Amino acid sequence: MTHWFHRNPLKATAPVSFNYYGVAAGPPASKICNDLRTSRARLLELFTDLSCNPEMMKNAADSYFSLLQGFINSLDESTQESKLRYIQNFKWTDTLQGHVPSAQQDAVFELISMGFNVALWYTKYASRLAGKENITEDEAKEVHRSLKIAAGIFKHLKESHIPKLITPAEKGRDLEARLIEAYIIQCQAEAQEDHTLSSLEPAYSAKWRKYLHLKMCFYTAYAYCYHGQTLLASDKCGEAIRSLQEAEKLYAKAEALCKEYGETKGPGPTVKPSGHLFFRKLGNLVKNTLEKCQRENGFIYFQKIPTEAPQLELKANYGLVEPVPFEFPPTSAHWTPETLAAFDLTKRPKDDSAKPKSDEEVKPVKEPDIKPQKDTGCYIS
């Protein structure tokens, strides 16, 4: 089932050269800038590399983030931030805003935006792994853990770093509280994401919301179907029929929403869940079980069918999975007081060449086209 799960696109960013001519004086400063440039490029490359695994992603992310920390944190703790925090302008798109980028001259903005993409990568890796044919128990555990890691990253960004931005997040952008909370919840659970998105502008959230709504109907239809089977096994045939009728209604609604989802414009790949085997199997299961209940009620039970659908026991005796706690790595050991002192901000060009041109294009991330494999029966996002 996992292969039809909707994933919003990766964020795209403008290139950053980390060339500070005149400002970065001496070999240590030049090496730091070169390492920042290469480690950033490597991390961006891995986001779309199908051979990348969590270990490779963590190593690449830690390498870049530890170097970037020198642009954010003071080395001697005499001040709260590095003198280099505002030396570079960073430009990033948002997952729901198309190709319209946001720009902030703040290394914290870069830390958050790149961290956001790392979290997105873990969700996409989980979906890709769970969609494999004959997934093993160890792979299923890795899917589960990847989603918890993603939730932990989103949670850490929301609580510890987004509040530090000098320029607050704009409404509807990835770093706004409602958006990032939706990502956290989607990583934690399957039936609770839509409430967070309901207050957002439909222009950019409609497709995501439509997907979550159809998924909710689909899972609720499943619940009523199996609840009906349980009622029949307990000789409550009338209630079983009513439960299966509710499942039939919800399945039909999910089918209609699948069509609406396919016709709704918005970011993310457009998939056709109603055409997949797992979706059709539920429809047949509901139909056949309902017919069985009706036959047995006509020959054996003769029970009255309630007008109201039976209540499902929706209150679980356990909570949502907890995100894996996340922290960015400490500042790289390559950052020394001598290295930092080699950056002379008084020699910064007046035209501030660190800023990218206003018309500089931010190219969309070309994500690999993953073809769904055979249905696995796995329900993890």
C-alpha positions, 0 to 999 in steps of 0.5 A: 500500500505504501507506494501510493502515499503522497509525498511533497517535493523536496525543497530546492535551493540556490547554489552557494559558493562560500567565496569570500574574497578579501574576507577569508584570509589565509589557508585555514579560512579558505579550507573551511570555505572549500569544505562547506562548499563541497559538503553542501553539494554532496548533501544535496546530491544524496537527496536524489541518489537512490543508492543513499541509505540512512548511514550515508545520509547521516554522515553527509548531513553531520559533515555539513552541519558541523561546519555550518555551526561555525557560522552560527555559534560563538566558539568561546561562548562570549557571545550568543552567535558567530560573527559570520551568521549574517555573511551569506544569503541563502535562498530556498523554495518551500514544499507547497509554494512551487518555485517561488523561493524565500531568501534570508541572509542568516545561517540559521535559515540555512541550517533549518532549511537543509535540516527540513530536507533531511527529514523529508529524505527520511520519509521518502526513504521509508516509503521507498523501502516499504514499497519493496516486494517481500519486505523483511522484518528488519526492513519494516523496522527500518521504515518505522525508525526512519519515520521516527527520525524524520519526526524528531528532526521536524520537532527539533527544528520547530522547537529549537531553531525556527524561533531563533530566526530574525525574520519570522516564517511567512504564512503558508511557508514550510517553517510556519508552525501549522505546516511543520506540525502537519509534517510531524504528525504525518510521520507519527500517525496515519489518521490525524494529519488533516486537522492541522492542515484545515486552516491553511490556504486551499490554493497550496494545501488542497491536494495534500488535504484531499489525499489525507481525507481519502486516506482517512475514509479508506482506513475507516472503511477498513475498520468498519469492514473488520468490525463487521466480521467480528460482529458476525463471528459473535452472532450479531448479524444485524449489527454486522450488516450495518457495519458493512454498509458503513464500510461500503459507503466510506469506500465509495467516498474514498473512490470519489476522493481518489478522482478528486485528488487526481484532478486537484492541482498542487505539489507532489506526485499525482498517484492513482490509489483506486487503481492499485490492487490493495485498494480494489481488494478492500472493495471486493472484501466489503462487497463479499462480506456484506453479501455473506452477512445478508445471506446468513441473516436471511437464512439463520439470524433474522435480526433487525438491522440498526439504523445507526452504524455501530461505534468503533473503539477508536481510543487506543490504549497506547499513544503515538510513536515518539519521535527519535530525539534529534540534535545537530552535531557540535561545531567542527573541530576545524573551527578554531579561534585562529580560523575564525579570526582569519575572517575579516568582515571589515574587508567585505565588499560594499555591494555584498557579493555574498548575496545571490542575484535577485533574478537567480534561478532556483532549479527544482529538485529532479527527484527519481521516478519510483515505480510501485512494486507489487502490493505488499500489504504493508500499511506503514507510510 
